[in-house]
Amino acid sequence: MSNIFSQSTSPAFKRQAVDEYFIQPMFMSEDIRGLITVRTDIKGTETLNRISRPSMLTKPKDTPGFTPAGGFNLTYTDITVKPMAMEFEQNARSFWGSIVQQLLASGYKEDDVEQMKSPDIWNKVMLPLIAQAGQDDLIRQMFFANPVAEGFLSGIPTGVLDSNYTGYTGFMTWLQNDLLSGVIPAGQHVSIASATSQVKQEAVHTYTAGTDTVLTITINGTAYAQAYRTSATVTCNDWIAAHKTVVEARCGLNGVIVTNPSAAAIKIVSRVKGQSFTATSAVTGTGTVAVTGVVAAVKAGSLADNETDSTLEDMLDAVTPEMHEYDLTFMITSSMWRNLVHTIKDRQTVMGDAVLKNGLKVPTYEGFPIIVRPDWDKWISIAQNGIKPHRALLTTSKNLLFATDGTGDSEMIETWYNQEAQMRRYRVQYKAQTAYLHKELVVLAGFVD
């Protein structure tokens, strides 16, 4: 009996066991688990419940019987993991070097190494490298992912979403948005002074009507048009009503705020100090737009002397009563750490006691561990145009939640060898999202103006 299909598929597709070499380093590493809480079992949407402790329960007993007092306050939010994917391929020729020579010396055949056929070679040598790169990327998105992130051109948002950051919402985005909206009280945020005072960009576009049909204001590469109606004042009011929400929803920390402070005028201001924008106006007709009140943006410079010392002290003074019940940890940019080191040197004092964190000794400030995050400096510069470059976070790892299904759906992590292309290919799909659970358990510094 002959086969119905006589041809074999190419490439031959094959799932490999990659848990030890990829899943554990990427999703289970102490570098993540030591700083935040990782949930690896969330498939879609899950409700996160927050239960406050009852108080004022005990009352004088001056009458027979009992009168109940006190109660629980239950609040909740939903966390929905978002789909993410990574693809990778490798030909051994570009991999040729000391590692390959070592493999040859260990008994592997040159043909096996050259063609990357052996899963053993791939798993033991390449997957750990990919897992480390994947974890670095995971941590970048974990903190800086932003669904409305835009690319930059010369430091100005382009109006085009940046897929490197738009997959889900990172911790920085949650915290900054909630500070700006007032969800996190202003008393739980400490301002940071730099040697260069930061300034917002501003401009006022004043419209003088003629025989017109349309007023168009282009902000950061996107045009917002409004039909002329009745007068310049009414048209500007209509423009604000039609476009304010859309304009201000763009780009998060790097966006702008628009208002009409006076008749026939649109004022555009950077959302936070240091961020620049582009704005031009055009009229279809004989009317004109004059631009006045122009103020240039100025970014923060280096930190003022002893600023980190003052900032961390102020953050501890701002700790909420609820935070005293937890083991708290500082996370700070390397710019703040270097400033603190200079303070210690100038005072000719030694560094405070060190504690073990993730198996490593880390310094402390008034007994609280300090985790230095040089990756924050890097990604603040790239992902947020260097706005608010000096930041600090004081919280507990129980309050920062990273949710994924990455360790549960191991069948979604696949690798195979393409004989025709002599290429080892790899892909992973997982879902991810972040959340912080309690606003009462965070104190921030330098996140917004």
C-alpha positions in Angstrom: 0.0 0.0 0.0 1.5 3.3 -1.1 1.5 6.5 1.0 -0.9 9.2 0.1 1.8 11.8 0.7 5.3 10.9 -0.6 7.0 14.2 0.2 8.5 15.2 3.5 8.1 18.7 4.9 11.0 21.1 5.1 11.9 22.4 7.5 11.1 19.6 9.9 9.2 21.2 12.8 10.0 19.9 16.2 9.3 21.2 19.7 12.3 20.9 22.0 12.5 20.8 25.8 13.6 24.4 26.7 12.3 24.9 30.2 15.7 24.5 31.9 17.5 26.8 29.4 14.9 29.5 28.6 11.9 29.5 30.8 13.6 29.5 34.2 16.3 32.1 33.3 13.8 34.5 31.7 10.7 34.3 33.9 11.9 32.8 37.2 15.3 34.6 37.7 16.0 36.0 41.1 16.7 39.3 39.3 13.0 39.6 38.8 11.6 37.7 41.8 13.7 39.5 44.3 12.3 42.9 43.3 8.6 42.1 42.4 6.0 39.5 42.8 5.7 37.2 39.7 2.4 35.5 38.9 2.9 32.8 36.2 -0.6 31.4 36.1 -2.8 34.2 34.7 -4.3 33.3 31.3 -6.7 36.2 30.5 -8.3 38.6 33.0 -8.1 38.2 36.8 -9.6 40.4 39.5 -7.2 41.6 42.1 -9.0 42.2 45.4 -7.8 44.7 48.0 -9.1 44.3 51.5 -8.5 47.0 54.1 -8.2 46.1 57.7 -11.1 47.1 60.0 -10.5 49.5 62.8 -12.4 51.1 65.7 -13.8 47.8 66.6 -13.7 47.9 70.4 -16.3 50.1 72.2 -17.3 50.6 75.9 -19.8 48.0 77.0 -22.4 50.0 79.0 -25.6 48.2 77.8 -26.6 44.6 77.6 -26.0 42.8 74.3 -23.6 43.6 71.5 -23.4 46.3 68.9 -21.3 45.5 65.8 -18.8 48.1 64.8 -16.2 48.4 62.0 -16.1 46.8 58.6 -13.9 45.8 55.7 -13.4 48.0 52.7 -13.1 45.9 49.5 -11.8 47.4 46.3 -10.6 45.7 43.2 -9.1 46.1 39.8 -8.8 43.7 36.8 -5.4 42.7 35.4 -5.5 41.5 31.8 -2.4 39.9 30.3 -1.5 41.0 26.7 0.0 38.7 24.0 3.7 39.1 23.3 6.0 37.3 20.8 9.7 36.9 20.1 11.4 35.3 17.1 15.0 34.5 16.5 17.2 32.6 14.0 20.8 31.7 14.0 23.3 30.3 11.4 26.4 28.8 12.9 28.8 30.6 10.6 28.2 33.9 12.4 28.5 31.9 15.7 32.0 30.6 14.8 34.6 31.5 17.4 35.8 30.5 20.8 32.6 28.9 21.9 32.4 26.7 18.8 36.0 25.7 19.2 35.3 24.7 22.8 32.4 22.5 21.6 34.6 20.9 19.0 37.2 20.1 21.7 34.4 18.5 23.7 33.6 16.0 21.0 31.0 17.6 18.8 31.3 17.2 15.1 32.1 20.2 13.0 29.1 19.5 10.8 26.8 19.5 13.8 28.2 22.8 15.0 28.1 24.4 11.6 24.5 23.4 10.9 23.2 23.9 14.4 21.4 20.6 14.0 22.0 19.4 17.5 19.4 20.6 20.0 22.0 20.0 22.7 24.3 22.7 21.2 21.4 25.0 20.8 20.0 24.4 24.3 23.2 24.6 26.2 24.9 27.5 24.3 22.4 29.6 22.5 19.2 29.4 24.6 20.8 30.8 27.7 22.1 33.8 25.7 18.6 34.3 24.2 17.0 33.9 27.6 19.3 36.6 29.1 18.6 39.0 26.2 14.9 38.1 26.6 14.9 38.8 30.3 16.6 42.2 29.7 13.9 43.0 27.2 11.2 41.7 29.6 12.5 44.0 32.4 12.7 46.9 30.0 9.0 46.5 29.1 8.0 45.6 32.6 9.0 49.1 33.7 8.6 51.2 30.6 5.9 49.6 28.4 3.2 52.2 27.5 0.3 51.5 25.1 0.5 55.1 23.8 4.3 55.3 23.5 5.4 57.1 20.3 8.7 57.1 18.5 10.9 60.2 18.6 12.6 62.3 16.0 15.1 64.7 17.5 13.4 64.3 20.8 9.9 65.1 19.5 7.1 62.5 19.4 6.3 61.6 15.8 2.7 60.5 16.1 3.6 56.9 15.2 3.2 54.3 17.9 6.5 52.5 19.0 5.8 48.8 19.0 8.9 48.3 21.2 6.8 49.6 24.1 3.1 49.4 23.3 2.5 45.7 24.2 1.1 46.4 27.7 1.4 48.9 30.6 4.7 49.0 32.7 5.2 50.1 36.2 6.6 53.5 35.3 3.5 54.3 33.2 1.0 53.2 35.9 2.8 55.3 38.6 3.3 58.4 36.4 -0.3 58.3 35.2 -1.7 57.8 38.7 0.5 60.7 40.1 -0.7 63.0 37.3 -4.4 62.1 37.9 -4.2 62.3 41.7 -4.9 58.6 42.4 -1.5 58.5 44.2 -1.6 61.5 46.6 0.9 64.3 46.0 2.2 63.7 49.6 3.6 60.4 48.5 5.8 62.0 45.8 9.1 63.9 46.4 10.4 66.5 43.9 14.1 66.2 42.9 16.2 69.3 42.2 18.9 69.4 39.6 21.7 71.8 39.0 19.8 73.0 35.9 16.2 74.1 36.5 13.7 72.3 34.3 11.3 74.3 32.1 8.2 73.4 30.2 7.8 74.5 26.5 4.9 76.8 25.9 3.3 78.6 23.0 0.0 80.5 22.4 -1.6 80.4 19.0 -4.0 83.3 18.6 -6.5 83.1 15.7 -7.7 86.2 13.8 -10.6 85.2 11.5 -11.1 86.2 7.9 -13.1 84.6 5.3 -12.2 81.1 6.4 -13.4 77.5 6.3 -10.9 75.5 8.4 -8.5 76.1 11.2 -5.7 73.4 11.5 -3.2 73.1 14.3 -0.5 70.4 13.8 1.0 69.1 17.1 3.9 66.7 17.1 3.3 65.6 13.5 -0.5 65.1 13.7 -2.9 67.6 12.2 -6.1 68.6 14.0 -8.6 70.4 11.8 -11.7 72.3 12.9 -14.4 73.8 10.6 -14.8 77.6 11.0 -18.0 78.6 12.8 -19.3 82.1 13.6 -16.1 83.6 14.9 -12.5 83.0 15.8 -13.5 82.5 19.5 -16.2 80.0 18.7 -13.9 78.1 16.3 -11.2 77.9 19.0 -13.8 76.7 21.5 -14.9 74.1 19.0 -11.3 73.0 18.4 -10.8 72.4 22.2 -14.0 70.5 22.5 -13.2 68.3 19.5 -9.5 67.6 20.0 -8.4 68.3 23.6 -9.0 64.7 24.9 -7.3 63.1 21.9 -4.3 65.4 22.0 -3.7 65.0 25.7 -4.1 61.2 25.5 -1.0 60.9 23.3 2.4 59.9 24.4 2.0 59.9 28.2 4.8 61.8 30.0 6.1 63.2 26.6 2.8 64.7 25.5 1.2 68.2 25.8 -1.7 69.9 27.5 -4.0 72.2 25.4 -6.2 75.0 26.7 -8.0 78.1 25.4 -7.0 80.7 28.1 -8.5 83.6 26.3 -10.8 84.4 23.4 -9.6 83.0 20.0 -6.5 81.4 21.5 -5.1 77.9 21.9 -2.3 77.5 24.4 0.0 74.4 24.1 2.2 73.4 27.0 4.4 70.4 27.6 2.9 67.9 30.0 6.0 67.9 32.1 9.1 70.0 32.3 11.9 69.4 29.8 9.8 67.9 27.0 9.7 69.8 23.7 7.0 69.8 21.0 6.3 71.1 17.5 3.2 73.0 16.8 2.2 74.9 13.6 -1.1 76.5 12.6 -2.7 77.0 9.2 -6.0 78.6 8.1 -7.9 77.7 5.0 -9.0 81.2 3.9 -7.8 84.7 4.6 -7.5 84.5 8.4 -4.2 84.4 10.3 -2.6 82.8 13.4 0.0 84.6 15.5 2.3 82.6 17.8 3.2 84.4 21.1 4.3 83.5 24.6 7.0 81.1 23.3 9.0 79.4 26.1 11.7 76.8 25.2 11.9 73.6 27.1 14.9 72.9 29.4 15.7 69.4 30.5 17.0 68.5 33.9 20.8 68.6 34.4 22.9 66.7 36.9 21.7 66.5 40.4 22.3 69.2 42.9 24.9 68.4 45.6 23.7 66.0 48.2 20.3 65.8 46.5 20.0 62.0 46.8 20.6 62.1 50.5 17.9 64.8 50.9 15.5 62.9 48.6 15.8 59.5 50.3 15.3 61.2 53.7 12.2 63.0 52.5 10.9 59.8 51.0 11.2 58.1 54.4 9.4 61.0 56.0 6.6 60.5 53.5 6.1 56.8 54.3 2.5 56.0 55.0 1.5 54.2 58.2 0.6 51.0 56.2 4.2 50.8 54.8 5.7 50.3 58.3 4.3 46.7 58.2 6.4 45.6 55.3 10.0 45.1 54.3 10.7 48.2 52.1 13.3 48.6 49.4 14.6 51.6 47.5 15.1 51.4 43.8 17.0 54.3 42.3 18.7 55.4 39.1 22.4 55.1 38.9 22.6 58.9 38.6 21.1 59.1 42.1 23.4 56.5 43.4 26.5 58.3 42.1 25.2 61.5 43.8 24.9 59.6 47.1 28.4 58.2 46.8 29.8 61.7 46.3 27.9 62.8 49.5 29.4 60.0 51.5 32.9 60.8 50.2 32.6 64.5 50.9 31.6 63.7 54.5 34.4 61.2 54.8 32.1 58.7 56.2 31.8 55.0 55.3 28.9 53.4 53.5 26.2 52.1 55.8 25.6 48.5 56.6 25.0 46.1 53.7 22.4 43.4 53.5 21.9 40.4 51.3 19.5 40.9 48.4 19.2 38.2 45.7 22.3 36.7 47.1 24.3 39.9 46.7 25.4 42.5 49.2 23.6 45.8 48.6 24.0 49.1 50.5 21.3 50.5 52.8 20.0 53.9 53.7 18.8 54.1 57.3 18.6 50.4 57.2 16.5 50.1 54.0 18.2 48.2 51.1 19.1 50.2 48.0 18.8 48.5 44.6 20.6 50.6 41.9 18.9 50.4 38.5 21.3 51.5 35.7 18.8 50.1 33.2 16.4 52.9 34.3 18.9 55.5 33.2 19.3 53.9 29.9 15.6 53.4 29.1 14.5 56.8 30.5 16.9 58.3 27.9 15.6 56.1 25.1 11.9 55.4 25.9 11.0 58.8 27.5 13.5 61.2 25.8 15.5 61.7 29.0 12.6 63.4 30.8 12.8 63.1 34.6 16.2 61.3 34.5 16.6 61.0 38.3 14.0 58.7 39.9 13.5 56.7 43.1 10.9 54.3 44.2 10.3 53.0 47.8 7.9 50.1 48.1 7.7 46.4 48.9 8.1 43.6 46.4 4.6 42.3 47.4 3.2 45.5 45.9 4.6 45.2 42.4 3.0 42.4 40.4 4.2 41.0 37.0 1.6 38.6 35.5 2.4 36.1 32.8 1.4 32.7 31.4 5.0 32.2 30.2 5.8 29.3 32.4 2.4 27.5 32.0 2.2 27.4 28.2 5.6 25.8 27.5 4.2 24.4 24.3 4.3 27.9 23.0 8.1 28.0 23.2 9.4 26.2 20.1 12.7 25.7 18.3 13.5 23.7 15.1 16.2 23.3 12.5 15.6 24.4 8.9 17.8 22.1 6.7 17.4 24.1 3.6 18.5 27.4 5.1 20.9 25.7 7.5 19.2 27.8 10.2 18.2 27.1 13.7 14.9 28.9 14.4 13.2 29.8 17.7 10.0 31.5 18.7 8.2 32.2 22.0 4.7 33.5 22.7 3.6 34.6 26.1 1.2 37.0 27.7 2.2 39.8 30.2 0.9 42.6 32.2 2.0 44.6 35.3 0.1 46.2 38.2 0.8 47.7 41.5 -1.6 46.6 44.1 -1.9 49.4 46.8 -1.3 53.1 46.3 -0.7 53.3 50.0 2.5 51.2 49.7 4.5 53.5 47.4 6.6 56.6 47.8 8.1 58.1 44.7 10.6 60.7 43.8 11.3 62.5 40.5 8.5 60.8 38.5 6.6 63.9 37.6 6.8 67.7 38.1 
